[in-house]
Amino acid sequence: MDSYTPPVKRLLRDNGCYPVRTGKGDHEIWRSPITGQNFPVDNVIKSRHTANGVLKQAGLPKAF
């Protein structure tokens, strides 16, 4: 798998999360209605551990 970013963003959107603004570098800041918090999402996620970490910050279970 080249990048986990597309499936991660798809899972986030399917669960009500949405992008708020651009962050530093190649990151976006997203908001989770589950946790009520903002969290960064890298535009090139190459590690399944990072992908699962993003989902955890969003209040979602591991998927990779």
PDB file of N, CA, C and O in Angstrom, chain B, residues numbered from 101:
ATOM      1  N   MET B 101       0.857  -1.184   0.000  1.00  0.00           N
ATOM      2  CA  MET B 101       0.000   0.000   0.000  1.00  0.00           C
ATOM      3  C   MET B 101       0.893   1.234   0.000  1.00  0.00           C
ATOM      4  O   MET B 101       1.789   1.362   0.835  1.00  0.00           O
ATOM      5  N   ASP B 102       0.645   2.141  -0.940  1.00  0.00           N
ATOM      6  CA  ASP B 102       1.447   3.355  -1.039  1.00  0.00           C
ATOM      7  C   ASP B 102       1.167   4.310   0.104  1.00  0.00           C
ATOM      8  O   ASP B 102       2.089   4.827   0.733  1.00  0.00           O
ATOM      9  N   SER B 103      -0.101   4.539   0.368  1.00  0.00           N
ATOM     10  CA  SER B 103      -0.459   5.502   1.412  1.00  0.00           C
ATOM     11  C   SER B 103      -1.772   5.079   2.067  1.00  0.00           C
ATOM     12  O   SER B 103      -2.707   4.637   1.401  1.00  0.00           O
ATOM     13  N   TYR B 104      -1.812   5.226   3.368  1.00  0.00           N
ATOM     14  CA  TYR B 104      -3.032   4.918   4.117  1.00  0.00           C
ATOM     15  C   TYR B 104      -3.988   6.111   4.150  1.00  0.00           C
ATOM     16  O   TYR B 104      -5.104   6.004   4.659  1.00  0.00           O
ATOM     17  N   THR B 105      -3.549   7.241   3.607  1.00  0.00           N
ATOM     18  CA  THR B 105      -4.333   8.469   3.727  1.00  0.00           C
ATOM     19  C   THR B 105      -5.749   8.373   3.145  1.00  0.00           C
ATOM     20  O   THR B 105      -6.699   8.730   3.842  1.00  0.00           O
ATOM     21  N   PRO B 106      -5.938   7.905   1.896  1.00  0.00           N
ATOM     22  CA  PRO B 106      -7.312   7.850   1.369  1.00  0.00           C
ATOM     23  C   PRO B 106      -8.275   7.015   2.211  1.00  0.00           C
ATOM     24  O   PRO B 106      -9.373   7.488   2.503  1.00  0.00           O
ATOM     25  N   PRO B 107      -7.906   5.772   2.621  1.00  0.00           N
ATOM     26  CA  PRO B 107      -8.868   5.021   3.443  1.00  0.00           C
ATOM     27  C   PRO B 107      -9.089   5.638   4.823  1.00  0.00           C
ATOM     28  O   PRO B 107     -10.188   5.549   5.371  1.00  0.00           O
ATOM     29  N   VAL B 108      -8.049   6.265   5.392  1.00  0.00           N
ATOM     30  CA  VAL B 108      -8.211   6.911   6.696  1.00  0.00           C
ATOM     31  C   VAL B 108      -9.195   8.065   6.581  1.00  0.00           C
ATOM     32  O   VAL B 108     -10.109   8.185   7.397  1.00  0.00           O
ATOM     33  N   LYS B 109      -9.015   8.914   5.573  1.00  0.00           N
ATOM     34  CA  LYS B 109      -9.919  10.061   5.394  1.00  0.00           C
ATOM     35  C   LYS B 109     -11.338   9.590   5.095  1.00  0.00           C
ATOM     36  O   LYS B 109     -12.302  10.218   5.532  1.00  0.00           O
ATOM     37  N   ARG B 110     -11.477   8.489   4.354  1.00  0.00           N
ATOM     38  CA  ARG B 110     -12.809   7.943   4.059  1.00  0.00           C
ATOM     39  C   ARG B 110     -13.494   7.491   5.354  1.00  0.00           C
ATOM     40  O   ARG B 110     -14.670   7.781   5.576  1.00  0.00           O
ATOM     41  N   LEU B 111     -12.750   6.783   6.203  1.00  0.00           N
ATOM     42  CA  LEU B 111     -13.303   6.344   7.490  1.00  0.00           C
ATOM     43  C   LEU B 111     -13.683   7.532   8.367  1.00  0.00           C
ATOM     44  O   LEU B 111     -14.728   7.524   9.017  1.00  0.00           O
ATOM     45  N   LEU B 112     -12.834   8.546   8.380  1.00  0.00           N
ATOM     46  CA  LEU B 112     -13.127   9.732   9.182  1.00  0.00           C
ATOM     47  C   LEU B 112     -14.418  10.404   8.717  1.00  0.00           C
ATOM     48  O   LEU B 112     -15.283  10.734   9.528  1.00  0.00           O
ATOM     49  N   ARG B 113     -14.540  10.603   7.396  1.00  0.00           N
ATOM     50  CA  ARG B 113     -15.747  11.253   6.854  1.00  0.00           C
ATOM     51  C   ARG B 113     -16.994  10.415   7.105  1.00  0.00           C
ATOM     52  O   ARG B 113     -18.050  10.952   7.438  1.00  0.00           O
ATOM     53  N   ASP B 114     -16.872   9.097   6.945  1.00  0.00           N
ATOM     54  CA  ASP B 114     -18.012   8.196   7.162  1.00  0.00           C
ATOM     55  C   ASP B 114     -18.515   8.257   8.605  1.00  0.00           C
ATOM     56  O   ASP B 114     -19.676   7.948   8.872  1.00  0.00           O
ATOM     57  N   ASN B 115     -17.646   8.654   9.532  1.00  0.00           N
ATOM     58  CA  ASN B 115     -18.010   8.722  10.939  1.00  0.00           C
ATOM     59  C   ASN B 115     -18.241  10.149  11.427  1.00  0.00           C
ATOM     60  O   ASN B 115     -18.254  10.404  12.631  1.00  0.00           O
ATOM     61  N   GLY B 116     -18.423  11.083  10.483  1.00  0.00           N
ATOM     62  CA  GLY B 116     -18.808  12.438  10.851  1.00  0.00           C
ATOM     63  C   GLY B 116     -17.681  13.421  11.082  1.00  0.00           C
ATOM     64  O   GLY B 116     -17.942  14.589  11.372  1.00  0.00           O
ATOM     65  N   CYS B 117     -16.424  12.983  10.963  1.00  0.00           N
ATOM     66  CA  CYS B 117     -15.300  13.908  11.124  1.00  0.00           C
ATOM     67  C   CYS B 117     -15.175  14.776   9.875  1.00  0.00           C
ATOM     68  O   CYS B 117     -15.578  14.374   8.783  1.00  0.00           O
ATOM     69  N   TYR B 118     -14.616  15.960  10.049  1.00  0.00           N
ATOM     70  CA  TYR B 118     -14.494  16.877   8.915  1.00  0.00           C
ATOM     71  C   TYR B 118     -13.245  17.746   9.062  1.00  0.00           C
ATOM     72  O   TYR B 118     -12.813  18.038  10.177  1.00  0.00           O
ATOM     73  N   PRO B 119     -12.661  18.164   7.913  1.00  0.00           N
ATOM     74  CA  PRO B 119     -11.482  19.028   7.973  1.00  0.00           C
ATOM     75  C   PRO B 119     -11.869  20.443   8.404  1.00  0.00           C
ATOM     76  O   PRO B 119     -12.879  20.985   7.957  1.00  0.00           O
ATOM     77  N   VAL B 120     -11.051  21.030   9.278  1.00  0.00           N
ATOM     78  CA  VAL B 120     -11.306  22.372   9.792  1.00  0.00           C
ATOM     79  C   VAL B 120     -10.451  23.400   9.058  1.00  0.00           C
ATOM     80  O   VAL B 120     -10.938  24.446   8.629  1.00  0.00           O
ATOM     81  N   ARG B 121      -9.151  23.074   8.924  1.00  0.00           N
ATOM     82  CA  ARG B 121      -8.222  24.010   8.277  1.00  0.00           C
ATOM     83  C   ARG B 121      -6.954  23.259   7.915  1.00  0.00           C
ATOM     84  O   ARG B 121      -6.776  22.096   8.279  1.00  0.00           O
ATOM     85  N   THR B 122      -6.076  23.940   7.194  1.00  0.00           N
ATOM     86  CA  THR B 122      -4.775  23.351   6.921  1.00  0.00           C
ATOM     87  C   THR B 122      -3.871  23.573   8.122  1.00  0.00           C
ATOM     88  O   THR B 122      -4.025  24.547   8.859  1.00  0.00           O
ATOM     89  N   GLY B 123      -2.948  22.682   8.307  1.00  0.00           N
ATOM     90  CA  GLY B 123      -2.010  22.796   9.414  1.00  0.00           C
ATOM     91  C   GLY B 123      -0.620  23.093   8.878  1.00  0.00           C
ATOM     92  O   GLY B 123      -0.464  23.528   7.737  1.00  0.00           O
ATOM     93  N   LYS B 124       0.385  22.855   9.704  1.00  0.00           N
ATOM     94  CA  LYS B 124       1.762  23.087   9.281  1.00  0.00           C
ATOM     95  C   LYS B 124       2.209  21.987   8.332  1.00  0.00           C
ATOM     96  O   LYS B 124       1.815  20.829   8.475  1.00  0.00           O
ATOM     97  N   GLY B 125       3.026  22.356   7.372  1.00  0.00           N
ATOM     98  CA  GLY B 125       3.545  21.374   6.421  1.00  0.00           C
ATOM     99  C   GLY B 125       2.439  20.773   5.582  1.00  0.00           C
ATOM    100  O   GLY B 125       1.621  21.493   5.010  1.00  0.00           O
ATOM    101  N   ASP B 126       2.416  19.454   5.511  1.00  0.00           N
ATOM    102  CA  ASP B 126       1.397  18.775   4.695  1.00  0.00           C
ATOM    103  C   ASP B 126       0.325  18.138   5.567  1.00  0.00           C
ATOM    104  O   ASP B 126      -0.180  17.061   5.250  1.00  0.00           O
ATOM    105  N   HIS B 127      -0.023  18.798   6.660  1.00  0.00           N
ATOM    106  CA  HIS B 127      -1.052  18.298   7.577  1.00  0.00           C
ATOM    107  C   HIS B 127      -2.350  19.092   7.429  1.00  0.00           C
ATOM    108  O   HIS B 127      -2.346  20.250   7.012  1.00  0.00           O
ATOM    109  N   GLU B 128      -3.440  18.450   7.776  1.00  0.00           N
ATOM    110  CA  GLU B 128      -4.741  19.109   7.878  1.00  0.00           C
ATOM    111  C   GLU B 128      -5.219  18.921   9.312  1.00  0.00           C
ATOM    112  O   GLU B 128      -4.885  17.926   9.957  1.00  0.00           O
ATOM    113  N   ILE B 129      -5.994  19.867   9.806  1.00  0.00           N
ATOM    114  CA  ILE B 129      -6.586  19.749  11.131  1.00  0.00           C
ATOM    115  C   ILE B 129      -8.041  19.334  10.940  1.00  0.00           C
ATOM    116  O   ILE B 129      -8.804  20.006  10.247  1.00  0.00           O
ATOM    117  N   TRP B 130      -8.413  18.223  11.562  1.00  0.00           N
ATOM    118  CA  TRP B 130      -9.766  17.690  11.471  1.00  0.00           C
ATOM    119  C   TRP B 130     -10.443  17.787  12.821  1.00  0.00           C
ATOM    120  O   TRP B 130      -9.777  17.911  13.849  1.00  0.00           O
ATOM    121  N   ARG B 131     -11.772  17.731  12.823  1.00  0.00           N
ATOM    122  CA  ARG B 131     -12.553  17.762  14.062  1.00  0.00           C
ATOM    123  C   ARG B 131     -13.402  16.499  14.146  1.00  0.00           C
ATOM    124  O   ARG B 131     -13.992  16.061  13.158  1.00  0.00           O
ATOM    125  N   SER B 132     -13.452  15.928  15.336  1.00  0.00           N
ATOM    126  CA  SER B 132     -14.237  14.722  15.574  1.00  0.00           C
ATOM    127  C   SER B 132     -15.461  15.062  16.420  1.00  0.00           C
ATOM    128  O   SER B 132     -15.321  15.630  17.503  1.00  0.00           O
ATOM    129  N   PRO B 133     -16.662  14.723  15.938  1.00  0.00           N
ATOM    130  CA  PRO B 133     -17.860  14.923  16.753  1.00  0.00           C
ATOM    131  C   PRO B 133     -17.936  13.913  17.907  1.00  0.00           C
ATOM    132  O   PRO B 133     -18.676  14.124  18.868  1.00  0.00           O
ATOM    133  N   ILE B 134     -17.182  12.832  17.813  1.00  0.00           N
ATOM    134  CA  ILE B 134     -17.184  11.804  18.852  1.00  0.00           C
ATOM    135  C   ILE B 134     -16.442  12.298  20.092  1.00  0.00           C
ATOM    136  O   ILE B 134     -16.941  12.180  21.211  1.00  0.00           O
ATOM    137  N   THR B 135     -15.237  12.856  19.884  1.00  0.00           N
ATOM    138  CA  THR B 135     -14.431  13.324  21.009  1.00  0.00           C
ATOM    139  C   THR B 135     -14.597  14.818  21.250  1.00  0.00           C
ATOM    140  O   THR B 135     -14.301  15.311  22.338  1.00  0.00           O
ATOM    141  N   GLY B 136     -15.070  15.542  20.234  1.00  0.00           N
ATOM    142  CA  GLY B 136     -15.202  16.989  20.348  1.00  0.00           C
ATOM    143  C   GLY B 136     -13.873  17.723  20.268  1.00  0.00           C
ATOM    144  O   GLY B 136     -13.777  18.885  20.663  1.00  0.00           O
ATOM    145  N   GLN B 137     -12.842  17.045  19.756  1.00  0.00           N
ATOM    146  CA  GLN B 137     -11.514  17.640  19.686  1.00  0.00           C
ATOM    147  C   GLN B 137     -10.996  17.696  18.262  1.00  0.00           C
ATOM    148  O   GLN B 137     -11.437  16.951  17.387  1.00  0.00           O
ATOM    149  N   ASN B 138     -10.035  18.610  18.050  1.00  0.00           N
ATOM    150  CA  ASN B 138      -9.331  18.700  16.782  1.00  0.00           C
ATOM    151  C   ASN B 138      -8.101  17.802  16.839  1.00  0.00           C
ATOM    152  O   ASN B 138      -7.536  17.579  17.910  1.00  0.00           O
ATOM    153  N   PHE B 139      -7.685  17.284  15.672  1.00  0.00           N
ATOM    154  CA  PHE B 139      -6.497  16.436  15.596  1.00  0.00           C
ATOM    155  C   PHE B 139      -5.883  16.568  14.204  1.00  0.00           C
ATOM    156  O   PHE B 139      -6.592  16.829  13.233  1.00  0.00           O
ATOM    157  N   PRO B 140      -4.550  16.387  14.107  1.00  0.00           N
ATOM    158  CA  PRO B 140      -3.881  16.513  12.808  1.00  0.00           C
ATOM    159  C   PRO B 140      -3.961  15.222  11.996  1.00  0.00           C
ATOM    160  O   PRO B 140      -3.935  14.119  12.542  1.00  0.00           O
ATOM    161  N   VAL B 141      -4.058  15.392  10.683  1.00  0.00           N
ATOM    162  CA  VAL B 141      -4.014  14.257   9.762  1.00  0.00           C
ATOM    163  C   VAL B 141      -2.977  14.585   8.697  1.00  0.00           C
ATOM    164  O   VAL B 141      -3.091  15.592   7.997  1.00  0.00           O
ATOM    165  N   ASP B 142      -1.970  13.734   8.580  1.00  0.00           N
ATOM    166  CA  ASP B 142      -0.917  13.919   7.585  1.00  0.00           C
ATOM    167  C   ASP B 142      -1.477  13.572   6.204  1.00  0.00           C
ATOM    168  O   ASP B 142      -2.319  12.683   6.079  1.00  0.00           O
ATOM    169  N   ASN B 143      -1.011  14.271   5.176  1.00  0.00           N
ATOM    170  CA  ASN B 143      -1.481  13.984   3.819  1.00  0.00           C
ATOM    171  C   ASN B 143      -0.781  12.783   3.194  1.00  0.00           C
ATOM    172  O   ASN B 143      -1.195  12.318   2.133  1.00  0.00           O
ATOM    173  N   VAL B 144       0.276  12.271   3.834  1.00  0.00           N
ATOM    174  CA  VAL B 144       0.954  11.071   3.366  1.00  0.00           C
ATOM    175  C   VAL B 144       1.221  10.183   4.574  1.00  0.00           C
ATOM    176  O   VAL B 144       2.255  10.304   5.231  1.00  0.00           O
ATOM    177  N   ILE B 145       0.273   9.285   4.859  1.00  0.00           N
ATOM    178  CA  ILE B 145       0.407   8.355   5.979  1.00  0.00           C
ATOM    179  C   ILE B 145       0.945   7.041   5.427  1.00  0.00           C
ATOM    180  O   ILE B 145       0.241   6.338   4.702  1.00  0.00           O
ATOM    181  N   LYS B 146       2.188   6.703   5.765  1.00  0.00           N
ATOM    182  CA  LYS B 146       2.820   5.499   5.230  1.00  0.00           C
ATOM    183  C   LYS B 146       2.824   4.333   6.213  1.00  0.00           C
ATOM    184  O   LYS B 146       3.109   3.200   5.823  1.00  0.00           O
ATOM    185  N   SER B 147       2.514   4.591   7.471  1.00  0.00           N
ATOM    186  CA  SER B 147       2.573   3.553   8.496  1.00  0.00           C
ATOM    187  C   SER B 147       1.171   3.212   8.999  1.00  0.00           C
ATOM    188  O   SER B 147       0.346   4.098   9.222  1.00  0.00           O
ATOM    189  N   ARG B 148       0.916   1.919   9.172  1.00  0.00           N
ATOM    190  CA  ARG B 148      -0.384   1.515   9.710  1.00  0.00           C
ATOM    191  C   ARG B 148      -0.530   1.968  11.154  1.00  0.00           C
ATOM    192  O   ARG B 148      -1.641   2.202  11.628  1.00  0.00           O
ATOM    193  N   HIS B 149       0.593   2.091  11.850  1.00  0.00           N
ATOM    194  CA  HIS B 149       0.555   2.545  13.242  1.00  0.00           C
ATOM    195  C   HIS B 149       0.098   4.005  13.310  1.00  0.00           C
ATOM    196  O   HIS B 149      -0.687   4.379  14.180  1.00  0.00           O
ATOM    197  N   THR B 150       0.592   4.809  12.396  1.00  0.00           N
ATOM    198  CA  THR B 150       0.180   6.210  12.336  1.00  0.00           C
ATOM    199  C   THR B 150      -1.286   6.307  11.945  1.00  0.00           C
ATOM    200  O   THR B 150      -2.031   7.112  12.503  1.00  0.00           O
ATOM    201  N   ALA B 151      -1.700   5.480  10.979  1.00  0.00           N
ATOM    202  CA  ALA B 151      -3.098   5.478  10.544  1.00  0.00           C
ATOM    203  C   ALA B 151      -4.026   5.131  11.707  1.00  0.00           C
ATOM    204  O   ALA B 151      -5.052   5.782  11.904  1.00  0.00           O
ATOM    205  N   ASN B 152      -3.664   4.108  12.474  1.00  0.00           N
ATOM    206  CA  ASN B 152      -4.479   3.723  13.631  1.00  0.00           C
ATOM    207  C   ASN B 152      -4.433   4.785  14.725  1.00  0.00           C
ATOM    208  O   ASN B 152      -5.409   4.969  15.452  1.00  0.00           O
ATOM    209  N   GLY B 153      -3.309   5.481  14.845  1.00  0.00           N
ATOM    210  CA  GLY B 153      -3.190   6.567  15.811  1.00  0.00           C
ATOM    211  C   GLY B 153      -4.131   7.717  15.492  1.00  0.00           C
ATOM    212  O   GLY B 153      -4.721   8.314  16.392  1.00  0.00           O
ATOM    213  N   VAL B 154      -4.267   8.024  14.216  1.00  0.00           N
ATOM    214  CA  VAL B 154      -5.192   9.078  13.784  1.00  0.00           C
ATOM    215  C   VAL B 154      -6.627   8.673  14.127  1.00  0.00           C
ATOM    216  O   VAL B 154      -7.403   9.479  14.640  1.00  0.00           O
ATOM    217  N   LEU B 155      -6.967   7.418  13.836  1.00  0.00           N
ATOM    218  CA  LEU B 155      -8.312   6.934  14.147  1.00  0.00           C
ATOM    219  C   LEU B 155      -8.575   6.970  15.647  1.00  0.00           C
ATOM    220  O   LEU B 155      -9.686   7.288  16.073  1.00  0.00           O
ATOM    221  N   LYS B 156      -7.571   6.650  16.447  1.00  0.00           N
ATOM    222  CA  LYS B 156      -7.717   6.681  17.902  1.00  0.00           C
ATOM    223  C   LYS B 156      -8.000   8.099  18.387  1.00  0.00           C
ATOM    224  O   LYS B 156      -8.839   8.299  19.265  1.00  0.00           O
ATOM    225  N   GLN B 157      -7.301   9.089  17.814  1.00  0.00           N
ATOM    226  CA  GLN B 157      -7.530  10.484  18.186  1.00  0.00           C
ATOM    227  C   GLN B 157      -8.944  10.923  17.825  1.00  0.00           C
ATOM    228  O   GLN B 157      -9.516  11.799  18.474  1.00  0.00           O
ATOM    229  N   ALA B 158      -9.501  10.308  16.783  1.00  0.00           N
ATOM    230  CA  ALA B 158     -10.859  10.630  16.356  1.00  0.00           C
ATOM    231  C   ALA B 158     -11.910   9.876  17.169  1.00  0.00           C
ATOM    232  O   ALA B 158     -13.106  10.122  17.013  1.00  0.00           O
ATOM    233  N   GLY B 159     -11.476   8.965  18.032  1.00  0.00           N
ATOM    234  CA  GLY B 159     -12.407   8.178  18.838  1.00  0.00           C
ATOM    235  C   GLY B 159     -12.944   6.962  18.128  1.00  0.00           C
ATOM    236  O   GLY B 159     -14.007   6.448  18.478  1.00  0.00           O
ATOM    237  N   LEU B 160     -12.200   6.490  17.111  1.00  0.00           N
ATOM    238  CA  LEU B 160     -12.621   5.330  16.327  1.00  0.00           C
ATOM    239  C   LEU B 160     -11.734   4.136  16.642  1.00  0.00           C
ATOM    240  O   LEU B 160     -10.607   4.321  17.102  1.00  0.00           O
ATOM    241  N   PRO B 161     -12.209   2.916  16.408  1.00  0.00           N
ATOM    242  CA  PRO B 161     -11.380   1.726  16.653  1.00  0.00           C
ATOM    243  C   PRO B 161     -10.323   1.546  15.559  1.00  0.00           C
ATOM    244  O   PRO B 161     -10.431   2.124  14.478  1.00  0.00           O
ATOM    245  N   LYS B 162      -9.316   0.748  15.851  1.00  0.00           N
ATOM    246  CA  LYS B 162      -8.272   0.436  14.870  1.00  0.00           C
ATOM    247  C   LYS B 162      -8.895  -0.223  13.638  1.00  0.00           C
ATOM    248  O   LYS B 162      -9.857  -0.984  13.746  1.00  0.00           O
ATOM    249  N   ALA B 163      -8.329   0.084  12.464  1.00  0.00           N
ATOM    250  CA  ALA B 163      -8.862  -0.505  11.249  1.00  0.00           C
ATOM    251  C   ALA B 163      -7.752  -1.099  10.368  1.00  0.00           C
ATOM    252  O   ALA B 163      -8.044  -1.743   9.361  1.00  0.00           O
ATOM    253  N   PHE B 164      -6.494  -0.887  10.739  1.00  0.00           N
ATOM    254  CA  PHE B 164      -5.372  -1.353   9.895  1.00  0.00           C
ATOM    255  C   PHE B 164      -4.398  -2.196  10.672  1.00  0.00           C
ATOM    256  O   PHE B 164      -3.405  -2.663  10.115  1.00  0.00           O
TER     257      PHE B 164
END
